[in-house]
Amino acid sequence: MSILILADRKKLSLDESLVEFFPEFPSYGKQITVRHLLTHTSGLIDYEDVIPAGTRFRCWNRDVLRLL
């Protein structure tokens, strides 16, 4: 809801690409928009599915980017 409020207030656009918010994201992120993320249509995998079972570590944003 907060993202939609920001879009309504013209603070961001639902059509902005992922790399505008995460510049270090791989280049395929240019095709993924905020709208895709909100509607779960980005095609990104669930990063928790690629973490080996039994692994226990603190997962930081940079770790998720490496997994994706």
N, C-alpha and C positions, 0 to 999 in steps of 0.2 A: 504494500500500500504506500509505503514511503516513497518508492520510486515513482509511482503514479502521481503522487502529490508534487514531487520535484518536476516531473514532466508537465503537469498542469501549470506550474509556476514558471515554466520556461527555463528552468535551471539545467535541464538536460533533455535530450530527445530520445525517444524510444528507438529511433533509427540510427543512433550513434553506434559505432563499432566497438567491439570489446577492447581493441588495442588503444582506443582513445583513453580508456581508464587504466589499462594495464599494458603500457608500452613494451614491456619485455615479453609479452605473450607472443608465441610463434605467429608467423605471417598469416596462417589460415584464420586467425582471429579477426582479420579485417573483414571477413564475410559474415561474422557473427555479430548480431546487434543486441541491444538491451531487450528489445521485443522478443528475440529468440530465447534469451535467457529466462524471461518472465513466463513464456509460454512453453518452456521445456522442449523447444524445437531446434536447439542449437546444434545438435548432433554430438555434443561433448559427452564422453563417457562419464559414468559415476566413478570418480577417482577411488572411492573406497573399494570398488570391485577389483582393483589392480594391486591393492596392498595385500601381501601374503598373510594368510590366516595366522593368528597368534602374534603378529607383530604389534609391539607396543612402543610407540614413540609419539612425541608431540609433533603434529603436522602443521608446519607453517605455510603461509601462502606460497613462498618460493618452492617448497616441496611439492605442493599440488601442481604448480606450473611444470615442474620436472616430470611428474607422473603423466600429465596430459600431453 
